């Protein structure tokens, strides 16, 4: 039995706070991070969790690192809002395309918009539809393997991990193959503008990407209105046609949530695959274990999601005066939920700094929880299992072939390059 499969007797033993922890916590601000943080944020998260788990940052917002606090907030949509209009107005300017996009998309909204859009997307991502995607997904990764094998080396981000979700989401929206080239660049630029510290250059790239994506989608939607697809599989057709009750999305809701579907399904899944393969390089004992026990791929994907969460941060705004563990949270307070820290909380996970591909139970929050749990989580898990499992079966001896480079981002954790040899 895995050590992590034992009872809670192994858990609930948080590390006592040291004076060093307290100093790290006092100095912490998302807008002033040392370079080393981007490579390894977890020592900082451990210090915050031990010394100041409900940390007030210099701008007055709160940074939360405990699993139980995140879980409670995810489940409480009455006191904690996902709507970002108040927060994003000063950040982007209310007349910007980035503001329009991020305040209209599914993830940064409350009911009723959130409910309507989620129901439409979820209907096209039902278990039968996802099961029918599996043969095409297997064929895609095998083609990518053939191309990489012919060269004997690969960049696991550019040549593999990023190519998979672009094709999957492109298929869901029925984007013609010849039009898919710009999708990854648009997604990276738009998501990059969500980072806590926003430069003028990053904002300009995000603004341009939203504009170009909207221009493209207007043509795609017009064509789909004229020639509808099968709403059982084509998410865009489903969003256009609306619900059986006759309720439909407005034009701007339709456009912005098409962008959201690409962004949500692309970058986090790319990071899941890239992070998972890098972890198998970093922990050869777990790689060998997965080679010996290929059926463990399901639990391995969950552990990759816990250990290196693709999405590290979430946000909420307090809309009713309340408190959390004795700390007053006045209405209007802004909260950052640190998923990366919560997924290594020793109150919940035995030996949280140890990678264990058979960890059970594994109550990670990589897909959030409650009403805003990731609508595409079943699809993301399928992509991760097929991509990583089949890669390891095909290239069990893959090895690092140069330095890997992480994206210098806080919210989304992944690599920009991950070069390997395949022999």
C-alpha positions as CSV (number, residue, x, y, z in Angstrom):
1,X,0.0,0.0,0.0
2,X,1.2,3.5,-0.8
3,X,2.1,5.5,2.2
4,X,-0.4,8.1,1.0
5,X,-3.2,5.6,1.1
6,X,-3.1,5.3,4.8
7,X,-5.4,7.1,7.2
8,X,-5.3,10.7,8.3
9,X,-2.9,9.6,11.1
10,X,-0.1,10.5,8.7
11,X,-1.6,13.8,8.0
12,X,-2.6,16.9,10.0
13,X,1.0,17.6,11.0
14,X,1.8,21.0,9.5
15,X,5.4,22.2,9.7
16,X,5.9,24.6,12.6
17,X,6.6,28.2,11.5
18,X,10.1,29.4,11.9
19,X,11.5,32.9,12.1
20,X,12.6,32.5,8.5
21,X,9.1,31.5,7.5
22,X,7.7,34.6,9.2
23,X,10.3,36.8,7.4
24,X,9.4,35.3,4.0
25,X,5.7,35.7,4.7
26,X,6.1,39.4,5.7
27,X,7.9,40.2,2.5
28,X,5.7,38.3,0.1
29,X,3.9,40.2,-2.7
30,X,2.8,38.9,-6.0
31,X,4.0,42.1,-7.6
32,X,7.5,41.9,-6.3
33,X,8.9,38.4,-6.8
34,X,12.5,37.2,-6.9
35,X,13.6,35.4,-10.1
36,X,14.1,32.1,-8.1
37,X,10.3,32.1,-7.3
38,X,9.4,31.3,-10.9
39,X,11.6,28.1,-10.9
40,X,10.4,27.0,-7.5
41,X,7.6,28.8,-5.7
42,X,7.0,26.0,-3.2
43,X,9.4,27.0,-0.4
44,X,7.6,30.4,-0.3
45,X,4.2,28.7,-0.3
46,X,5.4,26.5,2.6
47,X,6.5,29.5,4.6
48,X,3.2,31.3,4.0
49,X,1.2,28.2,4.9
50,X,3.1,27.8,8.2
51,X,3.5,31.4,9.2
52,X,0.6,33.4,7.6
53,X,-1.9,31.2,5.7
54,X,-4.3,34.2,5.3
55,X,-1.7,36.7,4.2
56,X,-2.5,40.3,3.6
57,X,-0.4,41.7,0.7
58,X,0.8,45.3,0.4
59,X,-2.1,46.2,-1.8
60,X,-4.6,45.1,0.9
61,X,-5.7,41.9,-0.9
62,X,-5.4,38.5,0.7
63,X,-3.4,35.5,-0.4
64,X,-4.7,32.1,0.9
65,X,-2.6,28.9,0.9
66,X,-4.5,26.3,3.0
67,X,-6.5,23.5,1.3
68,X,-9.5,23.9,3.7
69,X,-9.8,27.6,3.1
70,X,-9.8,27.2,-0.7
71,X,-12.3,24.4,-0.6
72,X,-14.6,26.4,1.6
73,X,-14.5,29.5,-0.7
74,X,-15.0,27.4,-3.8
75,X,-18.2,26.0,-2.4
76,X,-19.6,29.4,-1.2
77,X,-20.8,31.4,-4.2
78,X,-23.0,33.6,-2.0
79,X,-20.2,35.4,-0.1
80,X,-17.4,35.0,-2.7
81,X,-17.9,36.2,-6.3
82,X,-16.0,35.2,-9.4
83,X,-17.1,38.3,-11.3
84,X,-14.0,40.4,-12.1
85,X,-15.4,43.7,-13.3
86,X,-14.3,45.5,-10.2
87,X,-10.8,44.1,-10.3
88,X,-10.2,44.2,-14.0
89,X,-11.5,47.7,-14.6
90,X,-8.4,49.4,-13.2
91,X,-6.1,46.7,-14.5
92,X,-7.1,46.8,-18.2
93,X,-9.4,49.9,-18.6
94,X,-13.1,49.3,-19.0
95,X,-13.0,50.2,-22.7
96,X,-10.4,47.6,-23.5
97,X,-10.9,44.3,-25.4
98,X,-9.1,42.4,-22.6
99,X,-11.7,43.8,-20.1
100,X,-14.5,42.8,-22.3
101,X,-13.2,39.3,-22.8
102,X,-12.2,38.4,-19.3
103,X,-15.5,39.8,-17.8
104,X,-17.7,38.0,-20.2
105,X,-16.1,34.5,-20.3
106,X,-17.4,31.7,-18.2
107,X,-14.6,31.5,-15.6
108,X,-14.9,35.1,-14.4
109,X,-18.6,35.2,-14.0
110,X,-21.4,34.3,-11.6
111,X,-24.9,33.0,-12.4
112,X,-26.9,33.5,-14.5
113,X,-24.3,33.9,-17.3
114,X,-22.0,31.3,-15.8
115,X,-24.9,28.8,-15.5
116,X,-26.1,29.2,-19.1
117,X,-22.7,29.0,-20.7
118,X,-21.5,26.1,-18.5
119,X,-24.6,24.1,-19.3
120,X,-24.2,24.5,-23.1
121,X,-20.5,23.6,-23.0
122,X,-21.0,20.7,-20.6
123,X,-23.7,19.2,-22.9
124,X,-21.1,18.9,-25.7
125,X,-18.5,17.4,-23.3
126,X,-20.7,14.5,-22.1
127,X,-19.1,11.1,-21.4
128,X,-20.2,9.6,-24.7
129,X,-18.8,12.5,-26.7
130,X,-15.5,12.4,-24.9
131,X,-15.2,8.6,-25.3
132,X,-15.7,9.1,-29.1
133,X,-12.7,11.5,-29.1
134,X,-10.3,8.8,-27.9
135,X,-9.5,7.0,-31.2
136,X,-8.7,10.3,-32.9
137,X,-6.6,11.5,-30.0
138,X,-4.6,8.2,-30.1
139,X,-4.1,8.6,-33.8
140,X,-2.9,12.2,-33.3
141,X,-0.3,11.4,-30.6
142,X,1.0,8.5,-32.7
143,X,1.5,10.8,-35.7
144,X,3.4,13.2,-33.5
145,X,5.5,10.3,-32.2
146,X,6.4,9.2,-35.8
147,X,7.6,12.7,-36.6
148,X,9.7,13.0,-33.4
149,X,11.1,9.5,-33.8
150,X,12.3,10.3,-37.3
151,X,14.4,13.2,-35.8
152,X,15.5,11.2,-32.7
153,X,14.9,14.2,-30.5
154,X,12.1,16.6,-29.7
155,X,11.0,19.7,-27.8
156,X,8.2,18.2,-25.7
157,X,6.4,21.5,-25.5
158,X,6.5,22.7,-29.1
159,X,6.6,19.3,-30.8
160,X,4.2,17.5,-28.6
161,X,2.4,18.9,-25.5
162,X,1.1,22.1,-27.2
163,X,0.0,20.4,-30.4
164,X,-2.5,18.1,-28.7
165,X,-5.0,20.5,-27.1
166,X,-4.9,22.9,-30.1
167,X,-6.1,20.0,-32.3
168,X,-8.6,18.8,-29.7
169,X,-10.1,22.2,-29.1
170,X,-9.9,23.0,-32.8
171,X,-12.0,19.9,-33.4
172,X,-14.5,20.8,-30.7
173,X,-15.1,24.2,-32.4
174,X,-14.7,22.7,-35.9
175,X,-12.0,25.2,-36.8
176,X,-10.6,24.3,-40.2
177,X,-7.1,22.8,-39.9
178,X,-5.6,25.4,-42.2
179,X,-6.8,28.2,-39.8
180,X,-5.3,26.7,-36.6
181,X,-1.9,28.2,-36.9
182,X,-2.5,31.4,-34.8
183,X,-4.5,29.7,-32.0
184,X,-1.7,29.0,-29.6
185,X,-0.1,32.4,-30.0
186,X,-3.4,34.1,-29.4
187,X,-4.0,32.0,-26.3
188,X,-0.6,32.6,-24.8
189,X,-1.0,36.4,-25.3
190,X,-4.5,36.6,-23.8
191,X,-3.6,34.4,-20.8
192,X,-0.3,36.2,-20.2
193,X,-2.3,39.4,-19.5
194,X,-3.8,37.6,-16.5
195,X,-0.5,37.6,-14.6
196,X,-0.5,39.7,-11.4
197,X,2.1,42.1,-12.7
198,X,1.1,43.5,-16.1
199,X,3.5,45.4,-18.3
200,X,2.5,47.6,-21.2
201,X,4.0,45.2,-23.7
202,X,2.1,42.2,-22.3
203,X,-1.1,44.2,-22.2
204,X,-0.6,45.3,-25.8
205,X,0.0,41.7,-27.0
206,X,-3.1,40.5,-25.2
207,X,-5.2,43.3,-26.6
208,X,-4.1,42.6,-30.1
209,X,-4.7,38.9,-29.7
210,X,-8.3,39.4,-28.5
211,X,-8.9,41.7,-31.5
212,X,-7.5,39.3,-34.1
213,X,-9.3,36.3,-32.5
214,X,-12.6,38.2,-32.5
215,X,-12.2,39.1,-36.2
216,X,-11.5,35.5,-37.1
217,X,-14.5,34.2,-35.0
218,X,-17.0,36.5,-36.6
219,X,-16.2,34.9,-40.0
220,X,-16.3,31.4,-38.5
221,X,-19.6,32.0,-36.7
222,X,-21.2,33.4,-39.8
223,X,-20.2,30.4,-41.8
224,X,-21.5,28.0,-39.0
225,X,-24.8,29.9,-38.9
226,X,-25.2,29.2,-42.6
227,X,-24.0,25.6,-42.3
228,X,-24.7,24.2,-38.8
229,X,-22.7,21.2,-37.6
230,X,-23.8,18.4,-35.3
231,X,-24.6,20.0,-32.0
232,X,-23.8,16.7,-30.2
233,X,-20.1,17.2,-31.1
234,X,-19.7,20.7,-32.4
235,X,-19.5,23.1,-29.4
236,X,-19.7,26.2,-31.6
237,X,-23.0,25.0,-33.2
238,X,-24.3,24.2,-29.7
239,X,-23.5,27.6,-28.4
240,X,-25.0,29.3,-31.5
241,X,-28.3,27.3,-31.3
242,X,-28.6,27.7,-27.5
243,X,-30.7,25.7,-25.2
244,X,-33.9,23.7,-25.9
245,X,-35.8,26.3,-24.0
246,X,-34.9,28.9,-26.6
247,X,-32.5,30.8,-24.4
248,X,-29.4,31.9,-26.4
249,X,-26.2,33.7,-25.8
250,X,-25.8,37.3,-27.0
251,X,-23.3,37.9,-29.8
252,X,-20.6,39.2,-27.5
253,X,-21.2,36.3,-25.0
254,X,-20.9,33.8,-27.9
255,X,-17.7,35.4,-29.2
256,X,-15.9,35.7,-25.9
257,X,-16.7,32.2,-24.7
258,X,-15.3,30.7,-27.9
259,X,-12.1,32.5,-27.0
260,X,-12.4,31.1,-23.4
261,X,-12.9,27.5,-24.6
262,X,-9.6,27.7,-26.5
263,X,-7.7,29.3,-23.7
264,X,-9.1,27.1,-20.9
265,X,-8.5,23.9,-22.9
266,X,-5.2,24.8,-24.4
267,X,-2.6,26.2,-21.9
268,X,-3.5,24.1,-18.8
269,X,-3.5,20.9,-20.8
270,X,-0.2,21.8,-22.5
271,X,1.2,22.3,-19.0
272,X,-0.2,19.1,-17.6
273,X,1.5,17.1,-20.3
274,X,4.8,19.0,-20.2
275,X,4.9,19.1,-16.4
276,X,4.1,15.4,-16.2
277,X,6.8,14.3,-18.6
278,X,9.4,16.6,-16.9
279,X,8.4,15.0,-13.5
280,X,9.2,11.6,-15.0
281,X,12.6,12.9,-15.9
282,X,13.1,14.4,-12.4
283,X,11.9,11.3,-10.5
284,X,13.3,8.2,-12.3
285,X,12.0,5.8,-9.7
286,X,8.4,7.0,-10.5
287,X,9.1,6.7,-14.2
288,X,10.2,3.1,-13.8
289,X,7.2,2.4,-11.6
290,X,4.9,3.7,-14.3
291,X,6.7,1.6,-16.9
292,X,6.3,-1.5,-14.8
293,X,2.7,-0.6,-13.9
294,X,1.2,1.2,-17.0
295,X,-2.3,0.9,-15.5
296,X,-1.2,3.5,-12.9
297,X,-1.4,6.2,-15.5
298,X,-4.8,7.4,-14.2
299,X,-3.5,8.0,-10.7
300,X,-0.2,9.3,-12.1
301,X,-2.0,12.1,-14.0
302,X,-3.8,13.1,-10.8
303,X,-0.5,13.2,-8.9
304,X,1.1,15.3,-11.7
305,X,-1.8,17.7,-11.4
306,X,-1.3,17.9,-7.6
307,X,2.5,18.2,-7.6
308,X,2.8,20.8,-10.4
309,X,-0.6,22.3,-10.8
310,X,-1.0,23.8,-14.3
311,X,-3.1,26.6,-12.9
312,X,-1.5,27.9,-9.7
313,X,-3.8,30.8,-8.7
314,X,-7.5,31.6,-8.6
315,X,-9.3,34.7,-7.4
316,X,-12.5,35.7,-5.6
317,X,-14.1,39.0,-4.4
318,X,-15.9,39.1,-1.0
319,X,-19.5,40.4,-1.5
320,X,-20.8,40.0,2.0
321,X,-18.9,40.9,5.2
322,X,-17.6,37.6,6.6
323,X,-14.6,36.0,8.3
324,X,-12.3,33.1,7.7
325,X,-10.7,31.4,10.6
326,X,-11.2,34.5,12.8
327,X,-9.9,36.9,10.1
328,X,-12.3,39.6,9.1
329,X,-13.1,39.7,5.4
330,X,-15.0,42.9,4.6
331,X,-17.2,43.1,1.5
332,X,-15.0,44.2,-1.4
333,X,-11.9,42.4,-0.3
334,X,-10.0,40.7,-3.1
335,X,-8.7,37.2,-2.5
336,X,-6.0,35.1,-4.3
337,X,-6.5,31.4,-3.9
338,X,-3.1,29.6,-4.2
339,X,-3.9,26.2,-5.7
340,X,-0.2,25.3,-5.9
341,X,0.2,25.7,-2.1
342,X,-3.1,24.0,-1.2
343,X,-2.1,21.0,-3.3
344,X,0.9,20.5,-1.0
345,X,-0.9,21.1,2.3
346,X,0.4,18.7,4.9
347,X,-2.9,18.8,6.6
348,X,-4.3,16.9,3.6
349,X,-1.4,15.2,1.9
350,X,1.1,12.9,3.6
351,X,4.6,13.8,2.5
352,X,3.3,16.5,0.2
353,X,6.8,17.2,-1.3
354,X,7.1,13.6,-2.5
355,X,5.9,12.5,-5.9
356,X,3.9,9.3,-5.6
357,X,2.1,8.2,-8.8
358,X,-0.2,5.9,-6.8
359,X,-1.2,8.4,-4.2
360,X,-4.7,7.7,-2.9
361,X,-6.8,9.5,-1.9
362,X,-5.7,12.6,-3.9
363,X,-8.0,15.5,-3.1
364,X,-6.1,18.0,-5.2
365,X,-7.7,21.3,-6.3
366,X,-6.0,21.5,-9.8
367,X,-9.5,21.7,-11.4
368,X,-10.9,23.9,-8.6
369,X,-14.1,22.7,-6.9
370,X,-17.8,23.5,-6.5
371,X,-19.8,25.5,-9.1
372,X,-16.6,26.6,-10.9
373,X,-14.9,23.2,-11.2
374,X,-13.3,22.9,-14.6
375,X,-16.0,22.1,-17.1
376,X,-13.4,20.2,-19.3
377,X,-11.8,18.2,-16.6
378,X,-12.7,14.8,-18.0
379,X,-11.3,15.8,-21.4
380,X,-8.1,17.1,-19.9
381,X,-7.6,13.9,-17.9
382,X,-8.1,11.9,-21.1
383,X,-5.6,13.9,-23.0
384,X,-3.1,13.6,-20.1
385,X,-3.5,9.9,-19.8
386,X,-3.2,9.2,-23.5
387,X,-0.3,11.6,-24.2
388,X,1.9,10.7,-21.2
389,X,1.0,7.0,-21.1
390,X,1.6,6.4,-24.8
391,X,4.7,8.5,-24.8
392,X,6.3,6.5,-22.0
393,X,5.4,3.2,-23.7
394,X,6.9,4.4,-27.0
395,X,10.0,6.2,-25.6
396,X,10.8,4.6,-22.2
397,X,14.4,5.8,-22.3
398,X,13.8,9.4,-23.2
399,X,16.3,11.8,-21.6
400,X,17.0,15.5,-21.2
401,X,18.8,16.9,-24.1
402,X,19.6,20.5,-23.1
403,X,18.2,22.9,-20.5
404,X,14.5,23.1,-19.9
405,X,13.0,26.6,-19.6
406,X,10.0,27.5,-17.5
407,X,7.6,30.2,-18.5
408,X,8.2,33.2,-16.2
409,X,4.6,33.3,-15.0
410,X,3.0,32.9,-11.6
411,X,-0.6,31.9,-12.5
412,X,0.1,29.3,-15.1
413,X,3.0,26.9,-14.4
414,X,4.6,25.2,-17.3
415,X,7.6,25.1,-19.7
416,X,8.4,27.0,-22.8
417,X,11.0,24.5,-23.9
418,X,11.7,20.9,-22.8
419,X,14.3,19.3,-25.1
420,X,14.8,15.6,-25.0
421,X,16.5,12.7,-26.8
422,X,14.3,9.7,-27.6
423,X,16.7,6.8,-27.8
